[in-house]
Amino acid sequence: MTANILIFCAAGMLVTAYLMVGQKALFTTIRLYGVQSLLLGIVATTIAIAESRPELFVTAALTVTLKAILIPWFLMRTVDRIGIHREIEPFLSVPASLLVCLGLTVVGYRVSTGFQEGARGVGHHLIGVALSLLLIGLFLMVTRKKAITQILALLTVENAVFLVALGVTSGMPLIVELGISFDVILAVLVLGVLVRRIVGRFESMDVSRLSKLKG
């Protein structure tokens, strides 16, 4: 039962990443990130129950509170204030991007077999999905032009790193997770301010326009 829950949640996280790649509405993309973070919290909770690791309950609560609720709320509020609600045409078309992500998923699962825990059972799926999310997040950062989408790509990479930690070591020490959570929320706040400054200067969230600042 535990294995089924973990595999289902990991698969759901991968599906949200694919949907983020194919999505142009910023509100929907932000909600997809929230769902992805909620599934990550369920993974942490399931491992906490299965392996009697109470510190993971704190980690799961932080994940759900910060990444599934507060950060999406802040980003949606930022988008609403700016008034730009759709991603402009990415560097690659959606069908081409999805094909690339499919290839990245294959690479992620192939690399996961190099981990001792990734060569068998549930660990193989958790680490495979985590590495796939990591690669897809980096791909989104390279191919999307909106600053908000790039922030979400960065947060997806952070979720992938946490999922790897769960798959390989059953979670990071609590003090490390608290530090990472603080860094994540601080980074989101700073990036939110930066997005507003970009929009105020260029009337657009297109980060490619930052090249105009060169002397």
Short mmCIF file of the C-alpha atoms (twelve columns), coordinates in Angstrom:
data_MODEL
# 
_entry.id   MODEL 
# 
loop_
_atom_site.group_PDB 
_atom_site.id 
_atom_site.type_symbol 
_atom_site.label_atom_id 
_atom_site.label_alt_id 
_atom_site.label_comp_id 
_atom_site.label_asym_id 
_atom_site.label_seq_id 
_atom_site.Cartn_x 
_atom_site.Cartn_y 
_atom_site.Cartn_z 
_atom_site.pdbx_PDB_model_num 
ATOM 1   C CA . MET A 1   0.000  0.000  0.000   1 
ATOM 2   C CA . THR A 2   2.808  2.401  0.941   1 
ATOM 3   C CA . ALA A 3   4.673  1.637  -2.274  1 
ATOM 4   C CA . ASN A 4   1.551  2.309  -4.347  1 
ATOM 5   C CA . ILE A 5   1.000  5.686  -2.679  1 
ATOM 6   C CA . LEU A 6   4.619  6.727  -3.226  1 
ATOM 7   C CA . ILE A 7   4.605  5.662  -6.878  1 
ATOM 8   C CA . PHE A 8   1.242  7.357  -7.497  1 
ATOM 9   C CA . CYS A 9   2.411  10.646 -5.944  1 
ATOM 10  C CA . ALA A 10  5.738  10.553 -7.788  1 
ATOM 11  C CA . ALA A 11  3.923  9.923  -11.071 1 
ATOM 12  C CA . GLY A 12  1.567  12.795 -10.280 1 
ATOM 13  C CA . MET A 13  4.522  15.124 -9.722  1 
ATOM 14  C CA . LEU A 14  5.947  14.155 -13.109 1 
ATOM 15  C CA . VAL A 15  2.555  14.752 -14.763 1 
ATOM 16  C CA . THR A 16  2.364  18.247 -13.235 1 
ATOM 17  C CA . ALA A 17  5.791  19.014 -14.703 1 
ATOM 18  C CA . TYR A 18  4.604  17.968 -18.164 1 
ATOM 19  C CA . LEU A 19  1.465  20.079 -17.770 1 
ATOM 20  C CA . MET A 20  3.598  23.067 -16.748 1 
ATOM 21  C CA . VAL A 21  5.630  22.658 -19.925 1 
ATOM 22  C CA . GLY A 22  2.460  22.623 -22.042 1 
ATOM 23  C CA . GLN A 23  0.736  25.455 -20.194 1 
ATOM 24  C CA . LYS A 24  0.770  29.162 -21.112 1 
ATOM 25  C CA . ALA A 25  -1.648 30.534 -18.487 1 
ATOM 26  C CA . LEU A 26  0.474  31.689 -15.540 1 
ATOM 27  C CA . PHE A 27  -2.257 31.152 -12.929 1 
ATOM 28  C CA . THR A 28  -2.669 27.531 -14.033 1 
ATOM 29  C CA . THR A 29  1.095  26.976 -14.027 1 
ATOM 30  C CA . ILE A 30  1.318  28.305 -10.476 1 
ATOM 31  C CA . ARG A 31  -1.533 26.025 -9.369  1 
ATOM 32  C CA . LEU A 32  0.231  23.058 -10.967 1 
ATOM 33  C CA . TYR A 33  3.325  23.861 -8.909  1 
ATOM 34  C CA . GLY A 34  1.126  23.929 -5.801  1 
ATOM 35  C CA . VAL A 35  -0.285 20.487 -6.644  1 
ATOM 36  C CA . GLN A 36  3.241  19.198 -7.265  1 
ATOM 37  C CA . SER A 37  4.354  20.462 -3.842  1 
ATOM 38  C CA . LEU A 38  1.267  18.954 -2.192  1 
ATOM 39  C CA . LEU A 39  2.130  15.553 -3.676  1 
ATOM 40  C CA . LEU A 40  5.700  15.977 -2.401  1 
ATOM 41  C CA . GLY A 41  4.293  16.614 1.066   1 
ATOM 42  C CA . ILE A 42  2.233  13.417 0.805   1 
ATOM 43  C CA . VAL A 43  5.391  11.501 -0.155  1 
ATOM 44  C CA . ALA A 44  7.189  12.828 2.933   1 
ATOM 45  C CA . THR A 45  4.205  12.001 5.151   1 
ATOM 46  C CA . THR A 46  3.946  8.467  3.761   1 
ATOM 47  C CA . ILE A 47  7.640  7.802  4.371   1 
ATOM 48  C CA . ALA A 48  7.342  9.277  7.866   1 
ATOM 49  C CA . ILE A 49  4.547  6.838  8.719   1 
ATOM 50  C CA . ALA A 50  6.138  3.826  7.035   1 
ATOM 51  C CA . GLU A 51  9.586  4.305  8.588   1 
ATOM 52  C CA . SER A 52  8.540  5.899  11.911  1 
ATOM 53  C CA . ARG A 53  10.455 9.126  11.249  1 
ATOM 54  C CA . PRO A 54  8.505  11.870 13.117  1 
ATOM 55  C CA . GLU A 55  10.845 14.633 11.900  1 
ATOM 56  C CA . LEU A 56  9.507  14.074 8.385   1 
ATOM 57  C CA . PHE A 57  6.058  15.167 9.580   1 
ATOM 58  C CA . VAL A 58  7.552  18.618 10.245  1 
ATOM 59  C CA . THR A 59  9.166  18.567 6.810   1 
ATOM 60  C CA . ALA A 60  5.869  17.580 5.188   1 
ATOM 61  C CA . ALA A 61  4.016  20.343 7.043   1 
ATOM 62  C CA . LEU A 62  6.594  22.922 5.917   1 
ATOM 63  C CA . THR A 63  6.377  21.679 2.337   1 
ATOM 64  C CA . VAL A 64  2.593  21.910 2.200   1 
ATOM 65  C CA . THR A 65  2.363  25.233 4.041   1 
ATOM 66  C CA . LEU A 66  5.129  27.051 2.187   1 
ATOM 67  C CA . LYS A 67  5.256  25.449 -1.249  1 
ATOM 68  C CA . ALA A 68  1.665  24.345 -1.770  1 
ATOM 69  C CA . ILE A 69  -0.077 27.345 -0.172  1 
ATOM 70  C CA . LEU A 70  1.999  30.447 0.649   1 
ATOM 71  C CA . ILE A 71  4.351  30.593 -2.344  1 
ATOM 72  C CA . PRO A 72  1.573  29.965 -4.940  1 
ATOM 73  C CA . TRP A 73  -0.562 32.591 -3.205  1 
ATOM 74  C CA . PHE A 74  2.284  35.117 -3.313  1 
ATOM 75  C CA . LEU A 75  3.079  34.411 -6.965  1 
ATOM 76  C CA . MET A 76  -0.579 34.604 -7.999  1 
ATOM 77  C CA . ARG A 77  -0.913 37.903 -6.164  1 
ATOM 78  C CA . THR A 78  2.207  39.189 -7.945  1 
ATOM 79  C CA . VAL A 79  0.854  38.126 -11.351 1 
ATOM 80  C CA . ASP A 80  -2.527 39.695 -10.590 1 
ATOM 81  C CA . ARG A 81  -0.937 43.020 -9.625  1 
ATOM 82  C CA . ILE A 82  1.267  43.053 -12.702 1 
ATOM 83  C CA . GLY A 83  -1.640 42.203 -14.988 1 
ATOM 84  C CA . ILE A 84  0.280  39.845 -17.302 1 
ATOM 85  C CA . HIS A 85  -1.424 36.465 -17.210 1 
ATOM 86  C CA . ARG A 86  -0.024 34.464 -20.127 1 
ATOM 87  C CA . GLU A 87  3.358  33.149 -21.184 1 
ATOM 88  C CA . ILE A 88  4.539  34.515 -24.509 1 
ATOM 89  C CA . GLU A 89  5.693  32.116 -27.197 1 
ATOM 90  C CA . PRO A 90  8.571  30.045 -25.756 1 
ATOM 91  C CA . PHE A 91  11.811 29.415 -27.628 1 
ATOM 92  C CA . LEU A 92  10.506 25.916 -28.504 1 
ATOM 93  C CA . SER A 93  6.925  25.052 -29.462 1 
ATOM 94  C CA . VAL A 94  4.831  23.085 -26.972 1 
ATOM 95  C CA . PRO A 95  4.892  19.802 -28.974 1 
ATOM 96  C CA . ALA A 96  8.675  20.020 -29.402 1 
ATOM 97  C CA . SER A 97  9.093  20.867 -25.701 1 
ATOM 98  C CA . LEU A 98  7.009  17.851 -24.659 1 
ATOM 99  C CA . LEU A 99  9.090  15.572 -26.874 1 
ATOM 100 C CA . VAL A 100 12.272 16.935 -25.312 1 
ATOM 101 C CA . CYS A 101 10.816 16.383 -21.826 1 
ATOM 102 C CA . LEU A 102 9.959  12.810 -22.767 1 
ATOM 103 C CA . GLY A 103 13.598 12.288 -23.692 1 
ATOM 104 C CA . LEU A 104 14.702 13.923 -20.424 1 
ATOM 105 C CA . THR A 105 12.441 11.527 -18.507 1 
ATOM 106 C CA . VAL A 106 14.103 8.560  -20.202 1 
ATOM 107 C CA . VAL A 107 17.514 10.003 -19.297 1 
ATOM 108 C CA . GLY A 108 16.413 10.584 -15.686 1 
ATOM 109 C CA . TYR A 109 15.227 6.995  -15.261 1 
ATOM 110 C CA . ARG A 110 18.368 5.672  -16.936 1 
ATOM 111 C CA . VAL A 111 20.641 7.678  -14.637 1 
ATOM 112 C CA . SER A 112 18.635 6.590  -11.566 1 
ATOM 113 C CA . THR A 113 19.901 3.031  -12.009 1 
ATOM 114 C CA . GLY A 114 23.347 4.325  -11.051 1 
ATOM 115 C CA . PHE A 115 22.126 4.842  -7.475  1 
ATOM 116 C CA . GLN A 116 22.157 1.822  -5.223  1 
ATOM 117 C CA . GLU A 117 18.615 2.645  -4.095  1 
ATOM 118 C CA . GLY A 118 17.552 3.495  -7.655  1 
ATOM 119 C CA . ALA A 119 18.141 0.091  -9.173  1 
ATOM 120 C CA . ARG A 120 15.116 -1.545 -7.613  1 
ATOM 121 C CA . GLY A 121 11.590 -1.073 -6.250  1 
ATOM 122 C CA . VAL A 122 10.065 2.198  -5.152  1 
ATOM 123 C CA . GLY A 123 13.450 3.889  -4.910  1 
ATOM 124 C CA . HIS A 124 13.871 3.476  -8.656  1 
ATOM 125 C CA . HIS A 125 10.644 5.379  -9.329  1 
ATOM 126 C CA . LEU A 126 11.282 8.131  -6.765  1 
ATOM 127 C CA . ILE A 127 14.824 8.815  -7.940  1 
ATOM 128 C CA . GLY A 128 13.858 8.457  -11.613 1 
ATOM 129 C CA . VAL A 129 11.023 10.970 -11.243 1 
ATOM 130 C CA . ALA A 130 13.230 13.306 -9.189  1 
ATOM 131 C CA . LEU A 131 15.994 13.361 -11.804 1 
ATOM 132 C CA . SER A 132 13.404 13.820 -14.548 1 
ATOM 133 C CA . LEU A 133 11.890 16.771 -12.660 1 
ATOM 134 C CA . LEU A 134 15.358 18.241 -12.219 1 
ATOM 135 C CA . LEU A 135 16.066 18.076 -15.948 1 
ATOM 136 C CA . ILE A 136 12.599 19.361 -16.908 1 
ATOM 137 C CA . GLY A 137 12.953 22.269 -14.470 1 
ATOM 138 C CA . LEU A 138 16.303 23.234 -15.993 1 
ATOM 139 C CA . PHE A 139 14.766 22.898 -19.457 1 
ATOM 140 C CA . LEU A 140 11.927 25.267 -18.481 1 
ATOM 141 C CA . MET A 141 14.422 27.818 -17.183 1 
ATOM 142 C CA . VAL A 142 16.223 27.822 -20.543 1 
ATOM 143 C CA . THR A 143 13.207 27.854 -22.880 1 
ATOM 144 C CA . ARG A 144 10.722 30.184 -21.174 1 
ATOM 145 C CA . LYS A 145 10.839 33.968 -21.303 1 
ATOM 146 C CA . LYS A 146 8.543  35.027 -18.466 1 
ATOM 147 C CA . ALA A 147 10.277 35.671 -15.149 1 
ATOM 148 C CA . ILE A 148 7.447  34.030 -13.179 1 
ATOM 149 C CA . THR A 149 7.748  30.835 -15.218 1 
ATOM 150 C CA . GLN A 150 11.488 30.762 -14.591 1 
ATOM 151 C CA . ILE A 151 10.869 31.155 -10.863 1 
ATOM 152 C CA . LEU A 152 8.493  28.184 -10.999 1 
ATOM 153 C CA . ALA A 153 11.121 26.204 -12.919 1 
ATOM 154 C CA . LEU A 154 13.654 26.959 -10.178 1 
ATOM 155 C CA . LEU A 155 11.168 25.853 -7.518  1 
ATOM 156 C CA . THR A 156 10.518 22.646 -9.480  1 
ATOM 157 C CA . VAL A 157 14.263 21.934 -9.394  1 
ATOM 158 C CA . GLU A 158 14.184 22.434 -5.618  1 
ATOM 159 C CA . ASN A 159 11.291 19.968 -5.326  1 
ATOM 160 C CA . ALA A 160 13.300 17.489 -7.395  1 
ATOM 161 C CA . VAL A 161 16.311 17.802 -5.081  1 
ATOM 162 C CA . PHE A 162 14.099 17.172 -2.060  1 
ATOM 163 C CA . LEU A 163 12.516 14.136 -3.732  1 
ATOM 164 C CA . VAL A 164 15.994 12.724 -4.440  1 
ATOM 165 C CA . ALA A 165 16.825 13.169 -0.766  1 
ATOM 166 C CA . LEU A 166 13.675 11.264 0.177   1 
ATOM 167 C CA . GLY A 167 14.370 8.500  -2.321  1 
ATOM 168 C CA . VAL A 168 18.034 8.040  -1.432  1 
ATOM 169 C CA . THR A 169 18.250 8.849  2.283   1 
ATOM 170 C CA . SER A 170 14.605 8.972  3.458   1 
ATOM 171 C CA . GLY A 171 14.895 12.691 3.989   1 
ATOM 172 C CA . MET A 172 17.404 15.350 5.001   1 
ATOM 173 C CA . PRO A 173 18.058 16.354 8.629   1 
ATOM 174 C CA . LEU A 174 15.397 18.688 9.978   1 
ATOM 175 C CA . ILE A 175 17.797 21.598 10.501  1 
ATOM 176 C CA . VAL A 176 18.899 21.337 6.854   1 
ATOM 177 C CA . GLU A 177 15.293 21.307 5.645   1 
ATOM 178 C CA . LEU A 178 14.465 24.341 7.803   1 
ATOM 179 C CA . GLY A 179 17.412 26.198 6.294   1 
ATOM 180 C CA . ILE A 180 16.399 25.265 2.758   1 
ATOM 181 C CA . SER A 181 12.783 26.304 3.397   1 
ATOM 182 C CA . PHE A 182 13.959 29.688 4.675   1 
ATOM 183 C CA . ASP A 183 16.214 30.122 1.639   1 
ATOM 184 C CA . VAL A 184 13.382 29.192 -0.745  1 
ATOM 185 C CA . ILE A 185 10.861 31.642 0.682   1 
ATOM 186 C CA . LEU A 186 13.497 34.400 0.839   1 
ATOM 187 C CA . ALA A 187 14.460 33.737 -2.787  1 
ATOM 188 C CA . VAL A 188 10.814 33.871 -3.876  1 
ATOM 189 C CA . LEU A 189 10.305 37.202 -2.110  1 
ATOM 190 C CA . VAL A 190 13.433 38.683 -3.698  1 
ATOM 191 C CA . LEU A 191 12.519 37.333 -7.132  1 
ATOM 192 C CA . GLY A 192 8.985  38.692 -6.730  1 
ATOM 193 C CA . VAL A 193 10.405 42.174 -6.136  1 
ATOM 194 C CA . LEU A 194 12.744 41.703 -9.112  1 
ATOM 195 C CA . VAL A 195 9.806  40.753 -11.359 1 
ATOM 196 C CA . ARG A 196 7.976  43.937 -10.397 1 
ATOM 197 C CA . ARG A 197 11.082 45.997 -11.167 1 
ATOM 198 C CA . ILE A 198 11.431 44.304 -14.577 1 
ATOM 199 C CA . VAL A 199 7.788  45.023 -15.377 1 
ATOM 200 C CA . GLY A 200 8.130  48.591 -14.145 1 
ATOM 201 C CA . ARG A 201 11.150 49.140 -16.381 1 
ATOM 202 C CA . PHE A 202 10.125 47.245 -19.526 1 
ATOM 203 C CA . GLU A 203 6.314  46.827 -19.066 1 
ATOM 204 C CA . SER A 204 6.894  43.111 -19.640 1 
ATOM 205 C CA . MET A 205 8.103  40.018 -17.750 1 
ATOM 206 C CA . ASP A 206 10.156 38.919 -20.762 1 
ATOM 207 C CA . VAL A 207 13.633 38.374 -19.271 1 
ATOM 208 C CA . SER A 208 15.192 38.470 -22.735 1 
ATOM 209 C CA . ARG A 209 14.696 42.238 -22.651 1 
ATOM 210 C CA . LEU A 210 17.277 42.483 -19.853 1 
ATOM 211 C CA . SER A 211 19.903 42.406 -22.596 1 
ATOM 212 C CA . LYS A 212 18.930 46.031 -23.268 1 
ATOM 213 C CA . LEU A 213 20.596 46.980 -19.970 1 
ATOM 214 C CA . LYS A 214 24.031 46.267 -21.464 1 
ATOM 215 C CA . GLY A 215 26.147 49.362 -21.887 1 
# 
